[in-house]
Amino acid sequence: MSQSLERGLAVLTSLAAGPQTLDQLAQRLGVHKSTAMRLLRTLEAGRFVRREDVHHYRLGSALFDLAHQALEDLDVRDVARAHLLELGGVSGHTVHLATLEDDHVIYIDKVDSKHPVRMYSRIGRRAPVHCTAVGKALVADLPPPQRAQFAEQLTYPKLTANTIDSPNRFLAELDQVREQGYAVDRSEHEDFIHCIGAPIRNHRGETIAAVSLSVPKVLLDFDGLLGLVDDVLRAAGGISAELGWQPTEKRKES
């Protein structure tokens, strides 16, 4: 690495901690003030550094533009894969990664169960939103008017005795998902399967995908399934963090 590039990166790293004066930066770099000034002028010309006042410098907008573009270019499947494998290894059950496509979810990745009793699913398969844990997790954070409009447009096919069958019931379920931070499917999509799912958020806090754990009831009852909630939330949180999401203490209703 060239000396100038190394020093330029050191300037940016130093400014990441907060505004610095020319004297402070020169001291950190171990160079004369004139050398530090030449570096700062070059970085300032490229908008990597900006002068806050007569004495202080801080990071410039070009860095935020680059960071934003880098986050935009992340593929959720690539980021999620290691977390899905870890969740599958810890739980031993089927793990899905899904996104929203119109009024359905589509499975975009999967880790198979370690058990001989498995659910049928495949990457690329579509499933209804109203009766799947991933579906509920994907739409629970929509702004209230958009949630209501989305709920009204669904047809609510009754796939099992437990399937949610009305907009009011679906909206009440989404309120519960928002409150607890995860979604459940109590054998609503398939009679012999129940699931838990959690949202995956990008750097803007938008839900762009969901991860779920699907378990045949013969292997684990519902209370046992709920015992795995923390593992699912940890996986979703880890993926979201890699996508740039920084959680706040309390999410406000939009």
Beta strands, then each sheet from edge to edge (+ up, - down):
strand 1: 20-21
strand 2: 49-51
strand 3: 56-59
strand 4: 94-101
strand 5: 104-111
strand 6: 126-128
strand 7: 183-185
strand 8: 193-201
strand 9: 207-216
sheet 1: 1+ 3- 2+
sheet 2: 6+ 5- 4+ 9- 8+ 7-
end
